[in-house]
Every structure is written in structure tokens, then in C-alpha cells.
Amino acid sequence: KNQSTPSAPLKDKITKRNYEVIKTFTVQPTIVNIDIYDYGDVDGDTVMIFLNDQLLIPEKNLTKNPISLSIKLEVKGKTYDLIMFAKSEGKNPPNTASMVVTINNVREEFKISSTAKVSRAVRFIVNDK
């Protein structure tokens, strides 16, 4: 089974869940490095990570060890939404993570949370100039 395609009921659930963009980066074509950790106490939060509608990370627990991604953003004028989907909210809802985004050796860290009703996303817009 192809890991990048969610099962039909899950895909339906994902597409019906709204997401909010909490941060936007405008970049030149580049590779973006992302690390996602549990924020606060490790309490069993489970996430799935999508880039637009493509599943990048299937169900994975948030811990103090990062979920690490390198994403090539190369299509000028394209918008990429990195979506954190809460598969489970652990013992202490909501599902809260610390996300570190590194672009051209510049590091930015912030908190991102998702619930059973709303996913959160970080948007990358590739500059077309």
C-alpha cells in the first residue's frame, strides 16, 4: 500500500477538516528544513503531516526527538501549505508542537497546535521574481 495515499475514510476526514494558516513565509526557490517536536509534556500527541494534499509523514507521535523534513520549494509563484493534522490529541488536548523552520541558515521557532476540528498550517509562497 502506498504510504502517501491515505485510506478513503481518512482522506475524506482530512479534506473535510478546515485548516488555518498561522504563519506565512515568502521565499526564493530553496530547500526548507523543518523540525517538529512535542511542545511541553510528551503526552501521546499523534500527527500526520501534509504538503498541500500530499501525505509526507503518516501517523507519528510527537516526542522530544524531532520529526525532520526537507522540502524542495522550486515552482515559482506556487503556494505550499505544510499542514499539521492531529490524528490524536494525547492526554492533554490540543495537539501542540514546537516547529522550527530553517531557510538559508535562518532559523525560526514557533508553537503550532491542531485539534480534532481544525488543523494548522504554515504557508510557503515561492517568489516569482
GUBARO-209490 format. One record per residue: residue in three letters; z negated, y, x of N, C-alpha, C, O in turn. Coordinates in steps of 0.05 Angstrom, whole numbers, padded with zeros to 5 digits, always signed. Each point is the difference from the previous one (the first is absolute). Layout:
N
ALAZYXZYXZYXZYX;...
// end
This chain:
129
LYS+00000-00024+00017+00000+00024-00017+00000+00025+00018-00015+00002+00019;ASN+00032+00017-00025+00002+00024+00015-00025+00018-00005-00005+00008-00023;GLN-00010-00002+00044-00024+00015-00002+00005+00029-00009-00017+00013-00011;SER+00042-00003+00015+00005+00028-00006+00006+00004-00030+00005+00023-00008;THR-00004-00044-00007+00006+00003-00029-00025-00010-00016-00005-00024+00000;PRO-00009+00042-00013-00023-00009-00016+00009-00017-00023+00023+00002-00009;SER-00041-00020+00000+00006-00016-00023+00005+00018-00024-00008+00023-00001;ALA+00023-00034-00019+00008+00017-00023-00024+00013-00014+00001+00025-00005;PRO-00023-00039-00003-00022+00014-00013-00012+00022+00017-00007+00021-00010;LEU+00004-00026+00036-00012+00019+00018+00019+00024+00003-00009+00023-00001;LYS+00035-00028+00004+00019+00022+00003-00001+00018-00025+00001+00024+00002;ASP-00003-00036-00026-00002+00015-00025-00025+00017+00000+00001+00024-00008;LYS-00023-00035+00017-00026+00014+00001+00003+00024+00020-00010+00022-00005;ILE+00022-00027+00028+00003+00021+00020+00018+00023-00010-00007+00023+00003;THR+00029-00030-00015+00019+00021-00009-00012+00016-00023+00008+00023-00004;LYS-00026-00034-00012-00012+00014-00022-00024+00017+00009-00009+00018-00015;ARG-00002-00023+00039-00022+00016+00009+00010+00025+00013+00017+00000+00017;ASN-00028+00023-00026+00008+00025+00011-00011+00003+00028-00020-00013+00008;TYR+00032+00030+00008-00012+00007+00026+00002+00030+00004+00018+00014-00009;GLU-00038-00005+00024-00002+00029+00006+00005+00003+00030-00012-00015+00016;VAL+00028+00035-00008+00004+00006+00028-00023+00019+00008-00003+00021-00012;ILE-00013-00030+00032-00022+00017+00008+00006+00017+00025-00015+00019+00006;LYS+00036-00026+00009+00006+00014+00024+00030-00003+00005+00012-00021-00005;THR+00001+00043+00015+00028-00001+00006+00005+00010+00028-00011+00020+00009;PHE+00027-00036+00005+00009+00007+00028+00030+00005+00000+00014-00017-00011;THR-00005+00038+00023+00029+00004+00004+00005-00005+00029-00012+00012+00018;VAL+00030-00031-00013+00005-00009+00028+00029+00000+00007+00017+00000-00018;GLN-00011+00000+00044+00026-00006+00009+00003-00031+00001-00021-00013-00002;PRO+00045+00002+00003+00002-00029+00002-00018-00010+00023+00002+00010+00022;THR-00019-00029-00028-00020-00009+00019-00012-00027-00008+00008-00011-00020;ILE-00026+00002+00036-00017-00024-00007-00028+00011-00005-00011+00014+00017;VAL+00000-00021-00039-00027+00008-00008-00018-00025+00003+00006-00021-00010;ASN-00029+00025+00023-00020-00021+00002-00023+00005-00019-00010+00023-00001;ILE+00002-00043-00013-00021+00002-00020-00020-00021+00003+00006-00024+00004;ASP-00032+00031-00004-00022-00018+00001-00017+00004-00025-00006+00023-00007;ILE-00002-00044-00007-00016+00002-00024-00024-00017+00003+00001-00024+00005;TYR-00025+00036-00009-00026-00013+00003-00016+00003-00026+00007+00017-00016;ASP-00027-00034+00013-00019+00005-00022-00015+00025+00006-00008+00004+00023;TYR+00003+00012-00043-00015+00025+00003-00028-00006-00009-00004-00008-00023;GLY-00016+00012+00040-00028-00006-00008-00006-00029+00004+00008-00012+00020;ASP-00022+00001-00039-00008-00029+00003+00023-00018-00007+00015+00005-00019;VAL-00013-00027+00034+00020-00020-00006-00011-00016-00024-00019-00014+00003;ASP+00033+00018-00026-00011-00012-00024+00020-00018-00015-00004-00005-00024;GLY+00025-00003+00038+00019-00018-00013+00024+00013-00013+00014-00013-00016;ASP-00008+00038+00023+00024+00013-00011+00025-00015+00010+00002-00008+00024;THR+00017+00004-00042+00025-00014+00007+00023+00018-00008+00000+00011-00022;VAL+00019-00007+00040+00023+00018-00006+00026-00014+00005+00002-00021+00013;MET+00019+00033-00025+00027-00007+00007+00013+00026+00007-00006+00021-00012;ILE+00023-00021+00032+00013+00025+00010+00030-00002-00005+00013-00019+00008;PHE-00003+00040-00020+00029+00002-00006+00012+00024+00013-00014+00021+00003;LEU+00039-00023+00004+00016+00024+00008+00021+00002-00021+00018-00016-00002;ASN-00021+00037-00015+00017+00002-00024-00005-00025-00017-00022-00006-00007;ASP+00043-00010+00002-00005-00024-00016+00000-00026+00017+00001-00022-00011;GLN-00002+00025+00037+00001-00023+00018-00029-00008+00009-00014+00017+00010;LEU+00007-00042-00015-00027-00009+00008+00000-00003+00031+00015-00016+00011;LEU-00033+00031+00002-00003-00003+00029-00023-00018+00008+00003-00017+00017;ILE-00025+00020-00031-00024-00016+00006-00009-00013-00026-00009+00013-00019;PRO+00012-00040+00018-00010-00014-00024-00031+00002+00000-00012+00010+00019;GLU+00000-00019-00039-00029+00001-00004-00016-00003+00026+00002-00021+00014;LYS-00018+00041-00007-00015+00000+00025-00026+00015-00004-00001+00020-00013;ASN-00021-00032+00024-00026+00013-00002-00002+00024+00019+00011-00001+00022;LEU-00024+00022-00032-00006+00023+00018-00025-00006+00015-00020-00008-00011;THR+00021+00011+00038-00023-00005+00017-00002+00023+00020+00015+00020-00002;LYS-00032-00023+00021-00002+00020+00022+00023-00005+00021+00004+00018+00016;ASN+00010-00041-00018+00023-00004+00017+00024+00010-00016+00003-00006-00024;PRO+00015+00022+00036+00021+00013-00015+00022-00019-00010+00006-00020+00013;ILE+00005+00028-00036+00027-00010-00007+00018+00020+00013+00000+00023-00006;SER+00017-00033+00024+00017+00018+00016+00029-00003-00007+00010-00022-00003;LEU+00004+00045+00000+00028+00000-00007+00015+00019+00018-00011+00021+00007;SER+00036-00027-00001+00018+00019+00013+00024+00001-00018+00013-00020-00006;ILE-00007+00044-00004+00022+00003-00019+00021+00019+00011-00006+00022+00009;LYS+00031-00031-00009+00022+00016+00010+00010+00017-00023+00010-00011-00020;LEU-00011+00037+00023+00010+00019-00020+00024+00012+00012-00001+00019+00017;GLU+00024-00028-00026+00025+00009+00014+00021+00012-00018+00019+00012+00010;VAL-00021-00015-00036+00021+00011-00018-00006+00029-00006-00019+00006-00015;LYS+00035+00012+00026-00005+00029-00005+00002+00006-00029+00018-00009-00015;GLY-00037+00026+00005-00001+00008-00028-00014-00020-00018-00003+00006-00024;LYS-00004-00029+00035-00013-00021-00017-00030+00005-00002-00013+00009+00019;THR+00001-00016-00042-00028+00001-00004-00011-00029+00000+00010-00017-00014;TYR-00031+00012+00030-00013-00026+00001-00028+00003-00010-00015+00017+00010;ASP+00007-00033-00029-00028+00000-00010-00013-00025+00009+00008-00022-00007;LEU-00030+00025+00022-00016-00023+00009-00023-00002-00020-00017+00017-00001;ILE+00017-00038-00014-00018-00003-00023-00021-00021+00005+00006-00023+00008;MET-00031+00031-00012-00023-00019+00003-00007-00009-00029-00011+00016-00016;PHE+00016-00041+00010-00005-00012-00026-00026-00016+00002-00002-00018+00017;ALA-00017+00024-00034-00026-00014+00000+00004-00027-00015+00003+00000-00024;LYS-00004-00021+00039+00001-00027-00012-00027-00007-00011-00002-00011-00022;SER-00020+00018+00037-00027-00002-00011-00016+00023+00012+00006+00009+00022;GLU-00026-00001-00036-00016+00024+00008-00026-00008+00015-00016+00018+00005;GLY+00012-00043+00001-00024-00009+00014-00025+00004-00017+00002+00003-00025;LYS-00025-00002+00038-00025+00002-00014-00006+00028-00009-00014+00004-00020;ASN+00025+00016+00034-00005+00028-00007+00026+00016-00005+00010+00012+00019;PRO+00000-00013-00044+00024+00015-00006-00004+00030+00006-00022+00010+00000;PRO+00044+00005+00006+00027-00009+00002+00006-00013+00028-00018-00002+00016;ASN+00043-00005-00013+00009-00012+00025+00006+00024+00019+00018+00016-00005;THR-00035-00013+00026+00002+00024+00017+00006-00008+00029-00013-00018+00011;ALA+00032+00032+00000+00008-00006+00028+00001+00025+00016+00003+00022-00010;SER-00004-00026+00036+00005+00022+00019+00028-00006+00011+00005-00022+00010;MET+00013+00041-00012+00027-00003+00010+00005+00018+00023-00006+00024-00001;VAL+00017-00035+00023+00007+00016+00023+00030-00001+00003+00012-00021+00002;VAL+00000+00045-00003+00029+00003+00003+00006+00013+00027-00011+00021+00006;THR+00027-00034+00010+00007+00011+00026+00030+00004+00001+00016-00018-00002;ILE-00008+00044+00006+00028+00007+00002+00004+00015+00026-00012+00021+00005;ASN+00029-00032+00013+00005+00013+00026-00026+00007+00015-00003+00022+00009;ASN-00015-00041-00007-00026+00003+00013-00019+00019-00013-00021+00007+00012;VAL+00027+00003-00036-00018+00017-00014-00013-00017-00022+00013-00012-00016;ARG-00040+00011+00017-00016-00018-00017-00014+00015-00022-00013+00021+00006;GLU+00015-00030-00030-00014+00012-00023-00014-00022-00015+00012-00021-00007;GLU-00038+00025+00001-00015-00020-00014-00011+00012-00027-00008+00023+00000;PHE+00009-00039-00021-00009+00010-00026-00008-00024-00017+00006-00023+00006;LYS-00020+00029-00028-00009-00020-00019+00021-00003-00022+00011+00019-00010;ILE-00007-00045+00002+00019-00005-00022-00014-00022-00018-00011-00019+00011;SER+00013+00023-00037-00013-00020-00018+00019-00007-00022+00017+00016-00008;SER-00019-00041-00002+00016-00010-00022-00019-00014-00019-00020-00010+00007;THR+00029+00009-00032-00016-00014-00021+00018-00019-00014+00024-00003+00006;ALA-00035-00011-00026+00015-00019-00016+00021+00015-00017+00018-00013-00011;LYS-00022+00039+00007+00018+00015-00017+00020+00017+00015+00023+00004-00009;VAL-00031+00007+00032+00017+00018+00015+00000-00007+00030-00021-00003+00013;SER+00045+00000-00002+00003-00004+00029+00004+00027+00013+00006+00020-00014;ARG-00011-00018+00040+00003+00025+00015+00022-00005+00021+00004-00022+00009;ALA+00009+00044-00002+00022-00002+00019+00000+00023+00020-00011+00022-00006;VAL+00024-00026+00028+00006+00020+00020+00030+00002+00001+00014-00020+00001;ARG-00003+00044-00003+00029+00005-00001+00009+00010+00027-00012+00017+00012;PHE+00035-00028-00004+00014+00009+00025+00028+00009-00009+00015-00016-00011;ILE-00009+00041+00017+00027+00011-00006+00013+00004+00027-00009+00014+00017;VAL+00033-00028-00014+00014+00003+00025+00018+00025-00002+00018+00002-00017;ASN-00023+00016+00035+00014+00026+00001+00030-00005+00004+00007-00016+00017;ASP+00009+00029-00033+00029-00004+00003+00014+00021+00017+00024+00002+00001;LYS-00040+00014+00014+00011+00021+00017-00001-00009+00029+00009+00016+00017;
// end
